[in-house]
Amino acid sequence: MSAHSSAVIHPEAKIGKNVTIDPFAVIEKDVVIGDNCHIYPHAVILDGARIGTNCRIFPGAVISGIPQDLKFAGEITTAEIGDNTTIRECVTVNRGTKAKGKTIVGNNCLLMAYSHIAHDCELKDQVIIGNACQIAGEVFIDDFAIVSGGVLVHQFTRISKHVMIQGGSRVGKDIPPYTLIGREPICYAGINIVGLRRRGFTNDQIFLIQDIYRTLYTRGLNNSDAIHCIETEYRPSEERNLILEFIKTSERGIVRGSMD
């Protein structure tokens, strides 16, 4: 470990090999930091932080702060950061409450400057959160989702895999997989074709996803009838099954279709 003399590090913090801790960083007692991490100046790592390997925590970031939840009663909880994740300037990641006990940010994620991840959120792997996004409590964001800058996400919302959300959006409904979400108020604006191609989806897979969403959003069907059509008109596949499962289990309801 290489730690600057001005850094404040509790002697009982568990810090891995080849970790760099820059001037004026603060690391409290109940903290675990994996190998090969870099903690930049003025980053604050509070009790309950669990940070994986090869992470970078930039200046002014605060990891495992007490939840901004009036029901929080001081229970012992954690904020867990996966491997190879980058947390940029002034990001805040609050720890969990008794609701779930932990806030989770997965592997290979990027949290851009001034974004906030509230208590009991779960971000899966390869998630990108843009500058100044505000993610409320108990939000779930699945693999490869991209939430562009300045997005506000309501508590308990679910955002599925391979989604891209336009900057400045206000998200209060669940966002189904593979979709491109934007406009004001937000609505389905197509599928995330660029993202899917970058991740190796074939033309057949992309055409199937497009066709399923045409059934859901452009045939004038309510959700129940659309689900029935999707189940009967499309053979089982990973893409079809993921879309169906997400719609069926949505408690908040999914984002509406385009009004165009």
C-alpha positions as CSV (number, residue, x, y, z in Angstrom):
1,M,0.0,0.0,0.0
2,S,1.1,3.5,-0.8
3,A,-0.6,6.1,1.4
4,H,0.2,9.8,1.7
5,S,1.0,11.0,5.2
6,S,-2.0,13.4,5.2
7,A,-4.5,10.6,4.5
8,V,-6.6,9.6,7.5
9,I,-6.8,5.8,7.5
10,H,-8.2,3.8,10.4
11,P,-5.7,1.1,11.5
12,E,-8.4,-1.6,11.4
13,A,-9.5,-0.9,7.8
14,K,-8.7,-3.8,5.5
15,I,-6.7,-2.6,2.6
16,G,-5.4,-4.9,-0.2
17,K,-2.1,-5.0,-2.0
18,N,-0.9,-2.2,-4.3
19,V,-3.5,0.3,-3.2
20,T,-2.7,4.0,-3.7
21,I,-4.2,6.4,-1.2
22,D,-3.7,10.1,-2.1
23,P,-3.5,13.2,0.2
24,F,-6.4,14.0,2.5
25,A,-8.4,10.8,1.7
26,V,-10.4,9.5,4.6
27,I,-10.9,5.7,5.2
28,E,-12.9,4.6,8.3
29,K,-12.7,1.5,10.4
30,D,-15.3,-0.9,8.9
31,V,-13.9,-0.7,5.3
32,V,-12.6,-3.3,2.9
33,I,-10.7,-2.2,-0.2
34,G,-9.4,-4.8,-2.7
35,D,-6.1,-5.0,-4.5
36,N,-4.8,-2.4,-7.0
37,C,-7.3,0.3,-6.2
38,H,-6.6,4.1,-6.3
39,I,-8.2,6.4,-3.8
40,Y,-7.8,9.9,-5.0
41,P,-7.4,13.1,-2.9
42,H,-10.3,14.0,-0.6
43,A,-12.3,10.8,-1.4
44,V,-14.2,9.6,1.7
45,I,-14.7,5.9,2.3
46,L,-17.0,5.4,5.3
47,D,-18.0,2.5,7.5
48,G,-19.7,-0.3,5.6
49,A,-17.8,0.3,2.3
50,R,-16.8,-2.9,0.5
51,I,-14.7,-2.1,-2.6
52,G,-13.5,-4.7,-5.1
53,T,-10.2,-4.9,-7.0
54,N,-8.9,-2.4,-9.6
55,C,-11.3,0.4,-8.6
56,R,-10.7,4.1,-8.9
57,I,-12.4,6.5,-6.5
58,F,-11.9,10.1,-7.6
59,P,-11.7,13.3,-5.6
60,G,-14.7,14.3,-3.5
61,A,-16.5,11.0,-3.8
62,V,-18.3,9.6,-0.7
63,I,-18.8,5.9,-0.5
64,S,-21.1,4.3,2.1
65,G,-22.6,7.5,3.5
66,I,-25.6,7.1,5.9
67,P,-28.9,6.8,3.9
68,Q,-31.0,9.8,3.3
69,D,-34.0,7.8,4.6
70,L,-36.0,8.9,7.7
71,K,-36.6,5.3,8.5
72,F,-32.9,4.5,8.9
73,A,-32.2,3.7,12.6
74,G,-28.5,3.2,12.5
75,E,-28.5,-0.4,11.5
76,I,-25.3,-2.0,10.3
77,T,-25.4,-2.1,6.5
78,T,-23.0,-1.9,3.5
79,A,-22.3,-0.3,0.2
80,E,-20.6,-2.8,-2.1
81,I,-18.6,-1.8,-5.2
82,G,-17.6,-4.5,-7.7
83,D,-14.3,-5.0,-9.5
84,N,-12.9,-2.6,-12.1
85,T,-15.5,0.1,-11.3
86,T,-14.7,3.8,-11.7
87,I,-16.4,6.3,-9.4
88,R,-15.7,9.9,-10.6
89,E,-15.6,13.2,-8.8
90,C,-18.2,14.0,-6.1
91,V,-20.2,10.8,-6.6
92,T,-22.2,9.7,-3.6
93,V,-23.1,6.0,-2.9
94,N,-25.2,5.6,0.2
95,R,-25.2,2.3,2.2
96,G,-28.3,0.2,2.6
97,T,-31.1,0.2,5.2
98,K,-33.0,-2.6,6.9
99,A,-35.0,-2.9,3.7
100,K,-32.3,-4.8,1.9
101,G,-29.2,-4.3,4.0
102,K,-26.9,-3.2,1.2
103,T,-26.4,-1.0,-1.8
104,I,-24.7,-2.7,-4.7
105,V,-22.7,-1.4,-7.6
106,G,-21.5,-4.2,-9.9
107,N,-18.4,-4.9,-11.9
108,N,-17.0,-2.7,-14.7
109,C,-19.4,0.1,-13.9
110,L,-18.8,3.8,-14.5
111,L,-20.4,6.4,-12.2
112,M,-19.8,9.8,-13.7
113,A,-19.3,13.0,-11.7
114,Y,-21.9,14.3,-9.3
115,S,-24.2,11.3,-9.7
116,H,-26.0,9.9,-6.6
117,I,-26.8,6.3,-5.9
118,A,-29.3,6.1,-3.0
119,H,-29.8,3.4,-0.3
120,D,-30.6,-0.2,-1.3
121,C,-30.1,0.3,-5.0
122,E,-28.7,-2.5,-7.1
123,L,-26.7,-1.8,-10.2
124,K,-25.5,-4.9,-12.1
125,D,-22.4,-5.1,-14.3
126,Q,-21.3,-2.8,-17.1
127,V,-23.7,-0.1,-16.1
128,I,-22.9,3.6,-17.0
129,I,-24.5,6.4,-14.9
130,G,-24.0,9.8,-16.5
131,N,-23.0,13.1,-14.9
132,A,-25.4,14.4,-12.3
133,C,-27.9,11.5,-12.4
134,Q,-30.0,11.1,-9.3
135,I,-30.9,7.5,-8.6
136,A,-33.5,7.2,-5.7
137,G,-33.7,4.4,-3.2
138,E,-34.3,0.7,-4.1
139,V,-33.8,1.2,-7.8
140,F,-32.7,-1.8,-9.8
141,I,-30.5,-1.3,-13.0
142,D,-29.6,-4.3,-15.0
143,D,-26.5,-5.2,-17.1
144,F,-25.3,-2.8,-19.8
145,A,-27.8,-0.1,-19.1
146,I,-26.8,3.4,-19.9
147,V,-28.4,6.3,-18.0
148,S,-27.4,9.5,-19.7
149,G,-26.5,12.8,-17.9
150,G,-29.0,14.5,-15.6
151,V,-31.6,11.7,-15.4
152,L,-33.9,11.5,-12.4
153,V,-35.0,8.0,-11.4
154,H,-37.9,7.5,-9.0
155,Q,-37.6,5.1,-6.1
156,F,-38.4,1.4,-6.7
157,T,-38.1,1.8,-10.5
158,R,-36.6,-1.1,-12.5
159,I,-34.4,-0.5,-15.6
160,S,-33.7,-3.6,-17.6
161,K,-30.7,-4.8,-19.7
162,H,-29.2,-3.0,-22.7
163,V,-31.3,0.1,-22.2
164,M,-30.3,3.6,-23.1
165,I,-32.1,6.6,-21.5
166,Q,-31.9,10.1,-22.9
167,G,-30.2,12.8,-20.8
168,G,-32.4,14.9,-18.7
169,S,-35.2,12.4,-18.5
170,R,-37.5,11.8,-15.5
171,V,-38.0,8.1,-15.1
172,G,-41.0,7.0,-13.0
173,K,-42.0,3.8,-14.8
174,D,-40.1,0.6,-15.4
175,I,-37.9,0.5,-18.5
176,P,-38.1,-2.8,-20.4
177,P,-35.0,-4.5,-22.0
178,Y,-33.3,-3.4,-25.2
179,T,-35.1,-0.1,-25.4
180,L,-34.2,3.5,-26.3
181,I,-36.1,5.8,-24.0
182,G,-36.4,9.6,-24.4
183,R,-38.6,12.6,-25.3
184,E,-40.7,14.6,-22.9
185,P,-42.5,13.1,-21.2
186,I,-40.5,10.0,-21.6
187,C,-41.7,7.2,-23.8
188,Y,-40.5,4.3,-25.9
189,A,-38.5,5.7,-28.8
190,G,-37.3,2.5,-30.4
191,I,-34.7,-0.2,-29.5
192,N,-31.1,0.4,-28.6
193,I,-29.8,-0.8,-32.0
194,V,-26.3,0.8,-31.6
195,G,-25.8,-0.7,-28.2
196,L,-27.0,-4.1,-29.3
197,R,-24.8,-4.2,-32.3
198,R,-21.8,-3.2,-30.2
199,R,-22.5,-6.2,-27.9
200,G,-22.7,-8.7,-30.7
201,F,-26.4,-9.1,-31.2
202,T,-27.2,-10.6,-34.6
203,N,-29.5,-9.1,-37.2
204,D,-32.0,-11.8,-36.5
205,Q,-32.0,-11.1,-32.8
206,I,-32.4,-7.3,-33.4
207,F,-35.3,-7.9,-35.9
208,L,-37.0,-10.1,-33.4
209,I,-36.7,-7.5,-30.6
210,Q,-38.0,-4.8,-32.9
211,D,-41.0,-6.9,-34.0
212,I,-41.9,-7.8,-30.4
213,Y,-42.0,-4.1,-29.4
214,R,-44.1,-3.3,-32.5
215,T,-46.6,-5.8,-31.1
216,L,-46.4,-4.2,-27.6
217,Y,-46.5,-0.6,-28.6
218,T,-48.0,-0.1,-32.1
219,R,-50.8,-2.6,-32.6
220,G,-53.2,-0.8,-30.3
221,L,-53.3,-3.6,-27.7
222,N,-53.4,-3.3,-24.0
223,N,-50.6,-5.0,-22.0
224,S,-52.6,-8.2,-21.3
225,D,-53.5,-8.7,-25.0
226,A,-50.0,-7.8,-26.1
227,I,-48.5,-10.3,-23.7
228,H,-50.9,-13.0,-25.1
229,C,-49.9,-12.1,-28.7
230,I,-46.2,-12.2,-27.9
231,E,-46.5,-15.6,-26.1
232,T,-48.5,-17.1,-29.0
233,E,-46.8,-15.5,-32.1
234,Y,-43.1,-15.7,-31.2
235,R,-41.2,-18.8,-30.4
236,P,-39.4,-18.9,-27.0
237,S,-36.0,-17.3,-27.1
238,E,-33.8,-15.5,-24.6
239,E,-34.9,-12.1,-25.9
240,R,-38.6,-12.9,-26.0
241,N,-38.6,-14.5,-22.6
242,L,-36.7,-11.6,-21.0
243,I,-39.2,-9.0,-22.4
244,L,-42.2,-11.1,-21.3
245,E,-40.8,-11.7,-17.8
246,F,-40.0,-8.0,-17.3
247,I,-43.5,-6.9,-18.4
248,K,-45.3,-9.5,-16.3
249,T,-43.4,-8.7,-13.2
250,S,-43.5,-4.9,-13.4
251,E,-45.2,-3.4,-10.3
252,R,-44.9,0.2,-11.4
253,G,-46.0,-0.4,-15.0
254,I,-43.7,0.0,-18.0
255,V,-43.0,3.2,-19.9
256,R,-45.7,4.2,-22.4
257,G,-45.4,4.0,-26.2
258,S,-44.7,7.0,-28.4
259,M,-47.6,9.3,-29.0
260,D,-46.4,10.0,-32.6
